[in-house]
Amino acid sequence: MDFLTVSQQAAIAAYPWIGKGYKIVADGAGTIAMRDRMNLIDMQGIIVIGEGEMDEAPMLYINEELGTGMGPAVDIAVAPVEGTTLMSKGQENSLAVIAVAERGSLLHAPDMYMKKIAVGPKAKGRIDIELSLTENMKAVASALGKDINDLTVMIQDRPRHEGLMNEVMAAGARLKLFSDVDITGAIGTAIDEIDVDILVGTGGAQEGVIAATALKCLNSHNCFICHFPYCS
C-alpha cells in the first residue's frame, strides 16, 4: 500500500495556498486530494482520528470508510494540513501527515486533548506521565548522560503551559517554544541532529496519535492521557 503518495498529493494540492491567508481553503484542498488518493488503495480503511464530522465535508470525518474495499482492514489517522495557520501566513513547518495501522490498534479519541510527553530512543522506558516534569527531566538526563542544565525541553507557546515553562527554567534546563505543530517536535526527540530532548504539554488527540505512531517506528517513547475539550 502506497501511503507516501497520499501525503504527497495532499501537500501538492495545498501548496498554491501558502501565504494566501485562506487556511480553511488550503485544508480543504489537502483533504480532497488525500481522500481521492486513499480511495484508490486496496484496503478496507476507516478514519479513527479525523478533522470533522460527516456533515462537515470536505473534512475526513471519523468513521469514514476509505479504499477500494479489498485488501487489509486498517485504522487511519490524518492531518491533511497540520499547521494551517503557519501555512496561511507563509511560515515553515506545516505538514501533510497520515498514520495507518492494522484495525483496532490506533486510539479513537475524537474531540479530545492529550497531556503528552515524548522522548527519543535513548530515554525509552524512562518517562512516566504521572510524574512531575522535573522528575521526568531528571530521568531523561540520566538516560542521556547529561546534566539537566544541558537538556532542551520543547513546549507549545500557550497560556496553559505557563507552569511547565516555569518548571523547565527553575530546573535549569533549556526551554524551546514553538507556536504550532507538535508532531514535528515529538519526532525531533528521536533525531540526533535536532536539539530536542523532551516534548511536553497538552494538545490535540489527532496530533498525539500520529506522533505516537511515528515515534514507535523510530523506537522512541510517547506517553499521553486524554482530556475533555478545553481551550487556553
C-alpha atoms as an extended CHARMM CRD file, in Angstrom:
* protein
*
       232  EXT
         1         1  MET       CA              0.0000000000        0.0000000000        0.0000000000  PROA      1               0.0000000000
         2         2  ASP       CA              1.4580000000        3.3330000000       -1.0900000000  PROA      2               0.0000000000
         3         3  PHE       CA              0.6560000000        5.8760000000        1.6010000000  PROA      3               0.0000000000
         4         4  LEU       CA              3.6040000000        8.1340000000        0.7890000000  PROA      4               0.0000000000
         5         5  THR       CA              1.7740000000        9.4360000000       -2.2590000000  PROA      5               0.0000000000
         6         6  VAL       CA             -1.2740000000       10.1740000000       -0.0850000000  PROA      6               0.0000000000
         7         7  SER       CA              0.6090000000       12.7840000000        1.9280000000  PROA      7               0.0000000000
         8         8  GLN       CA              2.4370000000       13.9870000000       -1.1860000000  PROA      8               0.0000000000
         9         9  GLN       CA             -0.8010000000       14.6380000000       -3.0710000000  PROA      9               0.0000000000
        10        10  ALA       CA             -2.2760000000       16.4870000000       -0.0790000000  PROA      10              0.0000000000
        11        11  ALA       CA              0.8020000000       18.7120000000        0.1400000000  PROA      11              0.0000000000
        12        12  ILE       CA              0.7910000000       19.4130000000       -3.6030000000  PROA      12              0.0000000000
        13        13  ALA       CA             -2.9060000000       20.3310000000       -3.5410000000  PROA      13              0.0000000000
        14        14  ALA       CA             -2.4570000000       22.7120000000       -0.6000000000  PROA      14              0.0000000000
        15        15  TYR       CA              0.7440000000       24.2940000000       -1.9290000000  PROA      15              0.0000000000
        16        16  PRO       CA             -0.8950000000       27.0700000000       -4.0240000000  PROA      16              0.0000000000
        17        17  TRP       CA             -2.4840000000       28.4550000000       -0.8350000000  PROA      17              0.0000000000
        18        18  ILE       CA              0.7520000000       29.0510000000        1.0630000000  PROA      18              0.0000000000
        19        19  GLY       CA              0.8240000000       32.6290000000        2.3190000000  PROA      19              0.0000000000
        20        20  LYS       CA             -2.5980000000       33.4720000000        0.8950000000  PROA      20              0.0000000000
        21        21  GLY       CA             -4.4020000000       33.7210000000        4.2400000000  PROA      21              0.0000000000
        22        22  TYR       CA             -7.0240000000       31.0760000000        3.4370000000  PROA      22              0.0000000000
        23        23  LYS       CA             -6.2450000000       28.2760000000        5.8660000000  PROA      23              0.0000000000
        24        24  ILE       CA             -9.6730000000       26.6040000000        5.5640000000  PROA      24              0.0000000000
        25        25  VAL       CA             -9.4350000000       26.5450000000        1.7740000000  PROA      25              0.0000000000
        26        26  ALA       CA             -5.9160000000       25.1010000000        1.9740000000  PROA      26              0.0000000000
        27        27  ASP       CA             -7.0530000000       22.4310000000        4.4200000000  PROA      27              0.0000000000
        28        28  GLY       CA             -9.9840000000       21.5660000000        2.1760000000  PROA      28              0.0000000000
        29        29  ALA       CA             -7.7420000000       21.2000000000       -0.8780000000  PROA      29              0.0000000000
        30        30  GLY       CA             -5.4020000000       18.8980000000        1.0020000000  PROA      30              0.0000000000
        31        31  THR       CA             -8.2980000000       16.8680000000        2.3770000000  PROA      31              0.0000000000
        32        32  ILE       CA             -9.9280000000       16.2840000000       -1.0090000000  PROA      32              0.0000000000
        33        33  ALA       CA             -6.6060000000       15.1770000000       -2.5250000000  PROA      33              0.0000000000
        34        34  MET       CA             -5.9170000000       12.8640000000        0.4060000000  PROA      34              0.0000000000
        35        35  ARG       CA             -9.3760000000       11.2710000000        0.2080000000  PROA      35              0.0000000000
        36        36  ASP       CA             -9.1920000000       10.7920000000       -3.5700000000  PROA      36              0.0000000000
        37        37  ARG       CA             -5.7890000000        9.0800000000       -3.3690000000  PROA      37              0.0000000000
        38        38  MET       CA             -6.7320000000        6.8010000000       -0.4530000000  PROA      38              0.0000000000
        39        39  ASN       CA             -9.8450000000        5.6210000000       -2.2890000000  PROA      39              0.0000000000
        40        40  LEU       CA             -7.5660000000        4.1360000000       -4.9630000000  PROA      40              0.0000000000
        41        41  ILE       CA             -5.7010000000        1.9550000000       -2.4680000000  PROA      41              0.0000000000
        42        42  ASP       CA             -6.6580000000       -1.6870000000       -1.9830000000  PROA      42              0.0000000000
        43        43  MET       CA             -7.6470000000       -1.5550000000        1.6760000000  PROA      43              0.0000000000
        44        44  GLN       CA            -10.6110000000       -1.5120000000        3.9850000000  PROA      44              0.0000000000
        45        45  GLY       CA             -9.7400000000        1.7430000000        5.7200000000  PROA      45              0.0000000000
        46        46  ILE       CA            -11.6140000000        3.6240000000        8.4100000000  PROA      46              0.0000000000
        47        47  ILE       CA            -10.8210000000        7.0410000000        9.8610000000  PROA      47              0.0000000000
        48        48  VAL       CA            -10.3670000000        6.8420000000       13.6290000000  PROA      48              0.0000000000
        49        49  ILE       CA             -8.7640000000       10.2670000000       14.0510000000  PROA      49              0.0000000000
        50        50  GLY       CA            -10.0080000000       12.8810000000       11.5860000000  PROA      50              0.0000000000
        51        51  GLU       CA            -10.8160000000       16.5510000000       11.3640000000  PROA      51              0.0000000000
        52        52  GLY       CA            -14.5830000000       16.7510000000       11.1690000000  PROA      52              0.0000000000
        53        53  GLU       CA            -17.9390000000       15.0660000000       11.3220000000  PROA      53              0.0000000000
        54        54  MET       CA            -19.9010000000       13.5400000000        8.4670000000  PROA      54              0.0000000000
        55        55  ASP       CA            -21.8900000000       16.7130000000        7.7000000000  PROA      55              0.0000000000
        56        56  GLU       CA            -18.7820000000       18.9160000000        7.5900000000  PROA      56              0.0000000000
        57        57  ALA       CA            -17.3620000000       17.8740000000        4.1970000000  PROA      57              0.0000000000
        58        58  PRO       CA            -14.7050000000       18.1180000000        2.8080000000  PROA      58              0.0000000000
        59        59  MET       CA            -13.1810000000       17.0300000000        6.1350000000  PROA      59              0.0000000000
        60        60  LEU       CA            -12.1120000000       13.4200000000        6.5490000000  PROA      60              0.0000000000
        61        61  TYR       CA            -14.6370000000       12.5470000000        9.2150000000  PROA      61              0.0000000000
        62        62  ILE       CA            -14.3970000000        9.9650000000       11.9700000000  PROA      62              0.0000000000
        63        63  ASN       CA            -15.6780000000        6.5250000000       10.9030000000  PROA      63              0.0000000000
        64        64  GLU       CA            -15.4560000000        7.4270000000        7.2080000000  PROA      64              0.0000000000
        65        65  GLU       CA            -14.6010000000        4.3590000000        5.1340000000  PROA      65              0.0000000000
        66        66  LEU       CA            -11.8480000000        4.6510000000        2.5380000000  PROA      66              0.0000000000
        67        67  GLY       CA            -10.1810000000        2.4200000000       -0.0180000000  PROA      67              0.0000000000
        68        68  THR       CA            -11.4200000000        0.0020000000       -2.6380000000  PROA      68              0.0000000000
        69        69  GLY       CA            -12.9310000000       -2.3450000000       -0.0470000000  PROA      69              0.0000000000
        70        70  MET       CA            -10.3700000000       -5.0230000000       -0.8880000000  PROA      70              0.0000000000
        71        71  GLY       CA             -7.1850000000       -5.7680000000        0.9960000000  PROA      71              0.0000000000
        72        72  PRO       CA             -6.3150000000       -5.4180000000        4.6960000000  PROA      72              0.0000000000
        73        73  ALA       CA             -8.5400000000       -3.7670000000        7.2910000000  PROA      73              0.0000000000
        74        74  VAL       CA             -6.7160000000       -0.7090000000        8.6880000000  PROA      74              0.0000000000
        75        75  ASP       CA             -7.2200000000        2.2410000000       11.0200000000  PROA      75              0.0000000000
        76        76  ILE       CA             -6.2450000000        5.6780000000        9.7200000000  PROA      76              0.0000000000
        77        77  ALA       CA             -5.3290000000        8.9120000000       11.4990000000  PROA      77              0.0000000000
        78        78  VAL       CA             -4.9790000000       12.0050000000        9.3200000000  PROA      78              0.0000000000
        79        79  ALA       CA             -3.9510000000       15.6320000000        9.3060000000  PROA      79              0.0000000000
        80        80  PRO       CA             -4.2190000000       16.7340000000        5.6450000000  PROA      80              0.0000000000
        81        81  VAL       CA             -2.6890000000       20.0960000000        6.5400000000  PROA      81              0.0000000000
        82        82  GLU       CA             -1.2440000000       20.2030000000       10.0430000000  PROA      82              0.0000000000
        83        83  GLY       CA             -0.3040000000       23.7910000000       10.8310000000  PROA      83              0.0000000000
        84        84  THR       CA             -2.8720000000       25.6300000000        8.7310000000  PROA      84              0.0000000000
        85        85  THR       CA             -2.1760000000       28.9300000000       10.4730000000  PROA      85              0.0000000000
        86        86  LEU       CA              1.5370000000       28.6710000000        9.6900000000  PROA      86              0.0000000000
        87        87  MET       CA              0.7480000000       27.8180000000        6.0900000000  PROA      87              0.0000000000
        88        88  SER       CA             -1.7210000000       30.6680000000        5.6470000000  PROA      88              0.0000000000
        89        89  LYS       CA              0.9660000000       33.1060000000        6.8410000000  PROA      89              0.0000000000
        90        90  GLY       CA              3.6760000000       31.6760000000        4.5920000000  PROA      90              0.0000000000
        91        91  GLN       CA              5.6400000000       30.2720000000        7.5230000000  PROA      91              0.0000000000
        92        92  GLU       CA              7.5070000000       26.9770000000        7.7440000000  PROA      92              0.0000000000
        93        93  ASN       CA              6.6890000000       23.6260000000        9.4110000000  PROA      93              0.0000000000
        94        94  SER       CA              3.1800000000       22.8500000000        8.1660000000  PROA      94              0.0000000000
        95        95  LEU       CA              2.7940000000       19.1830000000        7.2570000000  PROA      95              0.0000000000
        96        96  ALA       CA              0.5410000000       16.7530000000        5.4400000000  PROA      96              0.0000000000
        97        97  VAL       CA              0.5680000000       13.5900000000        7.5250000000  PROA      97              0.0000000000
        98        98  ILE       CA             -1.1370000000       10.2150000000        7.8010000000  PROA      98              0.0000000000
        99        99  ALA       CA             -0.7460000000        7.2820000000       10.1750000000  PROA      99              0.0000000000
       100       100  VAL       CA             -2.0080000000        3.8070000000        9.2540000000  PROA      100             0.0000000000
       101       101  ALA       CA             -2.0620000000        0.6340000000       11.3390000000  PROA      101             0.0000000000
       102       102  GLU       CA             -3.9200000000       -2.6670000000       11.4790000000  PROA      102             0.0000000000
       103       103  ARG       CA             -7.5590000000       -2.4720000000       12.5480000000  PROA      103             0.0000000000
       104       104  GLY       CA             -8.0630000000       -1.8180000000       16.2450000000  PROA      104             0.0000000000
       105       105  SER       CA             -4.5390000000       -0.6040000000       17.0080000000  PROA      105             0.0000000000
       106       106  LEU       CA             -4.9800000000        3.1920000000       16.8190000000  PROA      106             0.0000000000
       107       107  LEU       CA             -6.6620000000        5.1010000000       19.6240000000  PROA      107             0.0000000000
       108       108  HSD       CA            -10.0710000000        6.5160000000       18.7150000000  PROA      108             0.0000000000
       109       109  ALA       CA            -10.2200000000        9.7940000000       20.6510000000  PROA      109             0.0000000000
       110       110  PRO       CA            -12.4620000000       12.3780000000       18.9640000000  PROA      110             0.0000000000
       111       111  ASP       CA            -12.6280000000       15.9790000000       20.1840000000  PROA      111             0.0000000000
       112       112  MET       CA            -10.1320000000       15.4650000000       22.9820000000  PROA      112             0.0000000000
       113       113  TYR       CA             -6.9490000000       16.9860000000       24.2070000000  PROA      113             0.0000000000
       114       114  MET       CA             -3.9900000000       14.9350000000       25.3960000000  PROA      114             0.0000000000
       115       115  LYS       CA             -1.4340000000       15.5040000000       28.0760000000  PROA      115             0.0000000000
       116       116  LYS       CA              1.7360000000       14.3960000000       26.2910000000  PROA      116             0.0000000000
       117       117  ILE       CA              5.4000000000       13.7270000000       26.8760000000  PROA      117             0.0000000000
       118       118  ALA       CA              7.7660000000       12.3690000000       24.2240000000  PROA      118             0.0000000000
       119       119  VAL       CA             11.4340000000       11.3650000000       24.2470000000  PROA      119             0.0000000000
       120       120  GLY       CA             13.8720000000        9.6680000000       21.8910000000  PROA      120             0.0000000000
       121       121  PRO       CA             15.1030000000        6.0550000000       21.8790000000  PROA      121             0.0000000000
       122       122  LYS       CA             17.9100000000        6.5710000000       24.4040000000  PROA      122             0.0000000000
       123       123  ALA       CA             15.3460000000        7.5650000000       27.0490000000  PROA      123             0.0000000000
       124       124  LYS       CA             12.7490000000        4.9680000000       26.0740000000  PROA      124             0.0000000000
       125       125  GLY       CA             11.0610000000        3.4810000000       29.1220000000  PROA      125             0.0000000000
       126       126  ARG       CA             12.3790000000        6.1620000000       31.4670000000  PROA      126             0.0000000000
       127       127  ILE       CA              9.4360000000        8.5790000000       31.4500000000  PROA      127             0.0000000000
       128       128  ASP       CA              6.1490000000        8.4220000000       33.3440000000  PROA      128             0.0000000000
       129       129  ILE       CA              3.3540000000       10.8610000000       32.5390000000  PROA      129             0.0000000000
       130       130  GLU       CA              2.0510000000       10.5280000000       36.1080000000  PROA      130             0.0000000000
       131       131  LEU       CA              5.2830000000       12.0400000000       37.4530000000  PROA      131             0.0000000000
       132       132  SER       CA              6.1750000000       15.7270000000       37.5150000000  PROA      132             0.0000000000
       133       133  LEU       CA              8.0910000000       17.2680000000       34.6560000000  PROA      133             0.0000000000
       134       134  THR       CA             11.0450000000       17.8000000000       36.9820000000  PROA      134             0.0000000000
       135       135  GLU       CA             11.1570000000       14.0970000000       37.8350000000  PROA      135             0.0000000000
       136       136  ASN       CA             10.9490000000       13.1920000000       34.1680000000  PROA      136             0.0000000000
       137       137  MET       CA             13.7070000000       15.6420000000       33.2930000000  PROA      137             0.0000000000
       138       138  LYS       CA             15.9570000000       14.0030000000       35.8860000000  PROA      138             0.0000000000
       139       139  ALA       CA             15.2070000000       10.5470000000       34.4460000000  PROA      139             0.0000000000
       140       140  VAL       CA             15.8420000000       11.6690000000       30.8620000000  PROA      140             0.0000000000
       141       141  ALA       CA             19.0540000000       13.4780000000       31.8030000000  PROA      141             0.0000000000
       142       142  SER       CA             20.3010000000       10.2840000000       33.4830000000  PROA      142             0.0000000000
       143       143  ALA       CA             19.3800000000        8.1720000000       30.4360000000  PROA      143             0.0000000000
       144       144  LEU       CA             21.1510000000       10.5740000000       28.0660000000  PROA      144             0.0000000000
       145       145  GLY       CA             24.2080000000       11.0290000000       30.2960000000  PROA      145             0.0000000000
       146       146  LYS       CA             23.5440000000       14.7570000000       30.5610000000  PROA      146             0.0000000000
       147       147  ASP       CA             23.1040000000       17.3090000000       33.2980000000  PROA      147             0.0000000000
       148       148  ILE       CA             19.6100000000       18.7980000000       33.4970000000  PROA      148             0.0000000000
       149       149  ASN       CA             21.2120000000       22.1240000000       32.5240000000  PROA      149             0.0000000000
       150       150  ASP       CA             22.0430000000       20.5800000000       29.1380000000  PROA      150             0.0000000000
       151       151  LEU       CA             18.5140000000       19.3280000000       28.3760000000  PROA      151             0.0000000000
       152       152  THR       CA             16.3170000000       21.0510000000       25.7960000000  PROA      152             0.0000000000
       153       153  VAL       CA             12.5890000000       20.8490000000       26.5130000000  PROA      153             0.0000000000
       154       154  MET       CA             10.1440000000       21.8250000000       23.7830000000  PROA      154             0.0000000000
       155       155  ILE       CA              6.7420000000       23.2650000000       24.7660000000  PROA      155             0.0000000000
       156       156  GLN       CA              3.9660000000       24.8600000000       22.7340000000  PROA      156             0.0000000000
       157       157  ASP       CA              3.6730000000       28.5690000000       23.4860000000  PROA      157             0.0000000000
       158       158  ARG       CA              0.2350000000       28.6270000000       25.1050000000  PROA      158             0.0000000000
       159       159  PRO       CA             -1.0500000000       30.1350000000       28.3950000000  PROA      159             0.0000000000
       160       160  ARG       CA             -1.9900000000       26.6560000000       29.6410000000  PROA      160             0.0000000000
       161       161  HSD       CA              1.6980000000       25.7080000000       29.6150000000  PROA      161             0.0000000000
       162       162  GLU       CA              2.9750000000       28.5610000000       31.7840000000  PROA      162             0.0000000000
       163       163  GLY       CA              3.5130000000       26.2310000000       34.7410000000  PROA      163             0.0000000000
       164       164  LEU       CA              5.5480000000       23.7960000000       32.6300000000  PROA      164             0.0000000000
       165       165  MET       CA              7.6510000000       26.6140000000       31.2150000000  PROA      165             0.0000000000
       166       166  ASN       CA              8.4370000000       27.8760000000       34.7070000000  PROA      166             0.0000000000
       167       167  GLU       CA              9.3000000000       24.3390000000       35.8470000000  PROA      167             0.0000000000
       168       168  VAL       CA             11.7760000000       23.9030000000       32.9990000000  PROA      168             0.0000000000
       169       169  MET       CA             13.5450000000       27.1700000000       33.7440000000  PROA      169             0.0000000000
       170       170  ALA       CA             13.5320000000       26.5700000000       37.5090000000  PROA      170             0.0000000000
       171       171  ALA       CA             15.2870000000       23.2420000000       36.9320000000  PROA      171             0.0000000000
       172       172  GLY       CA             17.9280000000       24.9650000000       34.8040000000  PROA      172             0.0000000000
       173       173  ALA       CA             17.0290000000       23.2200000000       31.5550000000  PROA      173             0.0000000000
       174       174  ARG       CA             16.7750000000       24.9990000000       28.2190000000  PROA      174             0.0000000000
       175       175  LEU       CA             13.2630000000       25.9890000000       27.1210000000  PROA      175             0.0000000000
       176       176  LYS       CA             12.3810000000       25.8860000000       23.4250000000  PROA      176             0.0000000000
       177       177  LEU       CA              8.9580000000       27.2640000000       22.4880000000  PROA      177             0.0000000000
       178       178  PHE       CA              7.0140000000       26.6530000000       19.2980000000  PROA      178             0.0000000000
       179       179  SER       CA              3.7480000000       28.1000000000       18.0200000000  PROA      179             0.0000000000
       180       180  ASP       CA              2.1040000000       25.1920000000       16.1760000000  PROA      180             0.0000000000
       181       181  VAL       CA              2.5650000000       21.5690000000       15.0030000000  PROA      181             0.0000000000
       182       182  ASP       CA              3.7110000000       19.4720000000       17.9520000000  PROA      182             0.0000000000
       183       183  ILE       CA              4.1230000000       16.4290000000       15.6870000000  PROA      183             0.0000000000
       184       184  THR       CA              7.4020000000       17.9230000000       14.4560000000  PROA      184             0.0000000000
       185       185  GLY       CA              8.6880000000       18.4640000000       17.9820000000  PROA      185             0.0000000000
       186       186  ALA       CA              7.7700000000       14.9530000000       19.0860000000  PROA      186             0.0000000000
       187       187  ILE       CA              9.5680000000       13.3750000000       16.1300000000  PROA      187             0.0000000000
       188       188  GLY       CA             12.5100000000       15.7070000000       16.7450000000  PROA      188             0.0000000000
       189       189  THR       CA             13.2220000000       13.9980000000       20.0700000000  PROA      189             0.0000000000
       190       190  ALA       CA             14.1890000000       10.8660000000       18.1260000000  PROA      190             0.0000000000
       191       191  ILE       CA             16.5500000000       12.5740000000       15.6730000000  PROA      191             0.0000000000
       192       192  ASP       CA             20.0590000000       13.3230000000       16.9160000000  PROA      192             0.0000000000
       193       193  GLU       CA             20.5210000000       16.2670000000       14.5490000000  PROA      193             0.0000000000
       194       194  ILE       CA             17.5750000000       18.0920000000       16.1170000000  PROA      194             0.0000000000
       195       195  ASP       CA             18.2680000000       19.6580000000       19.5020000000  PROA      195             0.0000000000
       196       196  VAL       CA             15.1700000000       18.4980000000       21.3910000000  PROA      196             0.0000000000
       197       197  ASP       CA             15.3520000000       16.0400000000       24.2880000000  PROA      197             0.0000000000
       198       198  ILE       CA             11.7620000000       16.2120000000       25.5670000000  PROA      198             0.0000000000
       199       199  LEU       CA              8.4760000000       17.4250000000       24.1350000000  PROA      199             0.0000000000
       200       200  VAL       CA              5.8030000000       18.0280000000       26.7820000000  PROA      200             0.0000000000
       201       201  GLY       CA              2.4250000000       19.7210000000       27.0400000000  PROA      201             0.0000000000
       202       202  THR       CA             -1.2550000000       19.3730000000       26.2650000000  PROA      202             0.0000000000
       203       203  GLY       CA             -2.5040000000       19.3460000000       22.6860000000  PROA      203             0.0000000000
       204       204  GLY       CA             -4.8410000000       17.7090000000       20.2120000000  PROA      204             0.0000000000
       205       205  ALA       CA             -5.5160000000       13.9680000000       20.2550000000  PROA      205             0.0000000000
       206       206  GLN       CA             -5.1340000000       13.7980000000       16.4760000000  PROA      206             0.0000000000
       207       207  GLU       CA             -1.5500000000       15.0330000000       16.6230000000  PROA      207             0.0000000000
       208       208  GLY       CA             -0.8240000000       12.8190000000       19.6170000000  PROA      208             0.0000000000
       209       209  VAL       CA             -1.8670000000        9.6140000000       17.8760000000  PROA      209             0.0000000000
       210       210  ILE       CA              0.0690000000       10.4640000000       14.7200000000  PROA      210             0.0000000000
       211       211  ALA       CA              3.1740000000       11.4290000000       16.7140000000  PROA      211             0.0000000000
       212       212  ALA       CA              2.9300000000        8.2180000000       18.7540000000  PROA      212             0.0000000000
       213       213  THR       CA              2.8990000000        6.0620000000       15.6150000000  PROA      213             0.0000000000
       214       214  ALA       CA              5.9260000000        7.9010000000       14.2280000000  PROA      214             0.0000000000
       215       215  LEU       CA              7.8360000000        7.5190000000       17.5000000000  PROA      215             0.0000000000
       216       216  LYS       CA              7.0180000000        3.8140000000       17.6450000000  PROA      216             0.0000000000
       217       217  CYS       CA              8.5810000000        3.4300000000       14.2030000000  PROA      217             0.0000000000
       218       218  LEU       CA             11.6530000000        5.2760000000       15.4950000000  PROA      218             0.0000000000
       219       219  ASN       CA             11.9080000000        3.0420000000       18.5980000000  PROA      219             0.0000000000
       220       220  SER       CA             11.0990000000        6.0080000000       20.8220000000  PROA      220             0.0000000000
       221       221  HSD       CA              8.6190000000        6.6850000000       23.6210000000  PROA      221             0.0000000000
       222       222  ASN       CA              5.4490000000        8.7520000000       23.8370000000  PROA      222             0.0000000000
       223       223  CYS       CA              3.0370000000        8.8310000000       26.7990000000  PROA      223             0.0000000000
       224       224  PHE       CA             -0.3260000000       10.5460000000       26.8960000000  PROA      224             0.0000000000
       225       225  ILE       CA             -3.5480000000       10.9160000000       28.8680000000  PROA      225             0.0000000000
       226       226  CYS       CA             -6.7960000000       12.0560000000       27.2180000000  PROA      226             0.0000000000
       227       227  HSD       CA             -8.8020000000       15.0160000000       28.4960000000  PROA      227             0.0000000000
       228       228  PHE       CA            -12.1670000000       16.5250000000       27.6670000000  PROA      228             0.0000000000
       229       229  PRO       CA            -12.0630000000       19.5050000000       25.2680000000  PROA      229             0.0000000000
       230       230  TYR       CA            -10.8550000000       22.8400000000       26.5180000000  PROA      230             0.0000000000
       231       231  CYS       CA             -9.0300000000       25.8090000000       25.1370000000  PROA      231             0.0000000000
       232       232  SER       CA             -6.4250000000       28.1450000000       26.5980000000  PROA      232             0.0000000000
